[in-house]
Amino acid sequence: MSKRDYYEVLGVKRDASEADIKKSYRRLAMKHHPDRNPEDDSNAEAAFKETREAYEVLSNAQKRAAYDQYGHAGLEQGAGPGGFNPSDAFGDMFGDVFGDIFGGSGRRGQSQVYRGADLRYELVMDLQQAVFGDTVNIELPTMQACETCVGTGAKPGTSPVTCDTCSGHGQVRRQQGFFSVQQTCPSCRGSGKKIEQQCSDCHGRGRTQHNKTLAVKVPPGVDNGDRIRLGGEGEAGQNGGPPGDLYVDIRVTGHPIFARDGADLSCTVPIAFVTTALGGTVTVPTLDSEVKLKIPAETQSGKVFRIRGKGVKPIRSHATGDLYCRVEVETPIKLTSEQKELLTRFNDAIAAGGDRHRPRMTSWRDGVKRFFENIAS
């Protein structure tokens, strides 16, 4: 007789979380427990056994991965689910609840393994590095597997032995009436092993602190607040647990010329008033080159010109932003007497032409006049 799909047995989707699987198991375990179904003991026992079997696989990350890839055949090479014991099942189920209170993981027959801690690192970059990408070497202190004992914590030439308190399970069970509560073994602290001769370098911990150097490849287009995850580059796990991850947070420093807003760049371009009056061409820098910007005659200070495609291509977009150039008329300084005389004559000539040469001045003056008229009225 072929086995039912374990996800179907527990009534959960294939992408169900560990919490959803546990919740469904508890509900079904209570429903099918033989003590709650005395009139249909054989069917209840079969359903309960099937439920527990499904839970033992789907609650174990390694078994679940093998099952997802190969189905039931993927579990045949390893140790299959054990014999049926309702009290064991209820001990696991309620151990999950109460075990956390006492520091246990709630899993029976398995020594506790601990995933290594995740690490965070702030990587400071300049704007050009962020826009075009770069490979940056970083150094950070981290706990790594001891090289002397290769992470076992035992003196080289020796090995950890099975803990005689928990028989290698990593947990001890305490019966409280109907409930069976599991706790972390106080002797081996959940490892299931005892070290009789400790490694002299790590003192039995299996890990030592090292300064770790990594080459971080930063993709083009990153921005402030972006995060790069380097899987498995965090601290080493304990008791054979997997390492944590390293999260690199990007911080981009300011630029002397450009400001960034998403995909767009902006800058201020100082320009001579003669060029704004008569028109001309100015050279504008970009992050990787220079471009010519045509200035029409009679351009006012503060006008913004857009240069398409000279911004940033964000990491999550296929489109490149634009460069916005705000022109700012520069007032000449340290004038000679001759230059001052020329400017005075130029100003007299402009004034002789009336307000038609200074539309913004005329508009501003009219606004001031209306303001005071409103106050007077």
LOSE-936901 format. One record per residue (C-alpha): x negated, y negated, z negated. Coordinates in steps of 0.05 Angstrom, whole numbers, plus 5000, padded with zeros to 4 digits. Each point is the difference from the previous one (the first is absolute). Example, Ala and Ser with C-alpha at 12.3 -4.5 7.8 and 13.67 -1.06 7.14 Angstrom:
BEGIN
475450904844 497349315013 
***
This chain:
BEGIN
500050005000 497049335021 499149454950 504049375002 496549345014 497649734933 502549305015 506850295015 499850394935 498949364960 504649595044 494849465015 497249715064 493150195025 497349314983 502950024929 495849694945 497350404942 505149674955 505850205045 497550725002 499450034925 506949704990 503350495047 496350594967 502549804931 507149955024 499950685036 496250344943 505449794951 505450235048 497250695016 496850194933 502450704981 501849784930 505049525029 502950535047 501150634959 505650255044 495849975063 493250154971 496850355060 501949465051 498149454953 493250324987 498750065075 502049275012 495949774940 493950395024 500749715070 500649304971 493850094957 496050305057 501749405044 498149514945 493450344985 498049905073 502849305013 497549714934 492950215016 496649535050 495550545030 505450535005 504949505029 495049785053 498750725020 507550145001 501549385042 494850225052 500950755002 506550164965 500550604954 494150325037 495549454974 501050254929 498650735010 492449944993 500449664932 503150204935 507450015010 505349794950 499850424937 505350454971 506649744977 500549774928 505749524983 496749754936 493649845039 504049615050 503649604947 493349894965 497249695063 506349605014 500349684931 492449994994 500149505057 504349564957 496950094932 493050165022 498849295021 501849774930 494450424971 495149875056 501150645040 501550045074 505650514992 497050505049 499050714976 494150445016 495949455030 494249624969 500849265005 496249655055 499549255004 499749595063 494549484998 501849284987 501249535058 495249425007 501049305026 494849545031 500849285023 496349905066 498549275015 499349855074 499349385043 505149835053 495950265059 499050684966 507450054986 502049815071 495050435038 499050574950 493650234967 496750564963 498149794930 495850394950 502849974929 497350274935 504550194942 499150384934 504150644999 500550664964 497650565045 499150754991 493750134960 494450225047 496650424947 505850464984 504049875065 505949764959 500850614955 497549664937 496050624983 492550064994 496950245066 499650755001 506250074956 507449965014 506149784961 503750574967 507550114994 503049644941 502250514948 505249544971 504349945063 497250605038 498049545057 506949695010 497949314976 506449974959 502950304937 507350154990 504049854938 506850314990 505449574970 506450404998 502750065070 494849535029 492850155016 495649394998 493249995034 494249574977 493049885025 495250494968 496349634945 493850445008 498649915074 504249375011 503750325057 494250265040 501050734983 492550064991 495249904943 492849785009 495350364953 493749665025 501049295024 496449675057 494849534971 501449465052 507649944997 500850304929 505450475024 504349485035 498250245070 499449285024 494849454996 500149275020 496549815064 499449385044 503250225064 498549665067 505250035054 500549725070 506949705006 502549915072 504549405002 504549985061 500949355040 505749554980 500350124925 502549434956 500249794928 503550524958 499150585049 497950654968 495750575028 500850694970 494150475000 502750684982 495850424952 495049444986 502449864930 497650334937 498950754997 505550434972 499450424937 500550754994 499850075075 505149465013 499749595064 496549335002 503949354998 500249495056 496549335009 504249405017 496249425031 503749334993 498249485053 498749284980 498249525057 496249374982 501449325029 496949765065 496949315010 503749895066 506050475006 506050154957 503950645012 507550114997 501650715018 498050095073 498849265013 494049564987 499949244992 494749474998 499249255001 496349695059 497049304989 500549595064 498049305022 505749505008 497649845070 501250735020 506950004970 501749355036 497150165068 500250764999 494350485007 497450684981 497150244934 496450644982 503550414946 496750584964 503350684991 497750574956 496150325057 499049455053 501849305022 505849745042 501549355036 506149634976 503149475046 502449384964 505349615037 499749245001 503749644944 499550594952 501749804929 496050224940 503050614967 502550325064 499250765000 497850395061 500850755007 494750445032 503350675015 496650654983 494449704958 502750204933 499850674965 502550695020 503050264934 498750714980 507350195007 501549635065 498350055074 500649255012 494549504988 501849344967 498349295023 495349454979 503349344980 495649385006 502249364965 496449395028 497949474952 497549325025 493449844969 498649284979 493149785021 495349774945 493549614993 501749555059 495149505028 501949275008 500850105074 504650604990 504249614949 500749435049 502250475055 505250314955 502649324979 500949805073 503350675014 504949904942 501649295024 501650285069 504550534971 503649494956 501249565061 503850575033 505250014945 502950604965 500250435063 492850234986 501650214929 506650394998 498650344933 498249344967 506449695027 504250594975 496849974932 501049254994 507350065019 501050544948 497049564946 504549425020 506250444995 497950254932 499649314970 506449785034 503650594967 497249814932 502249285008 507150205020 
***
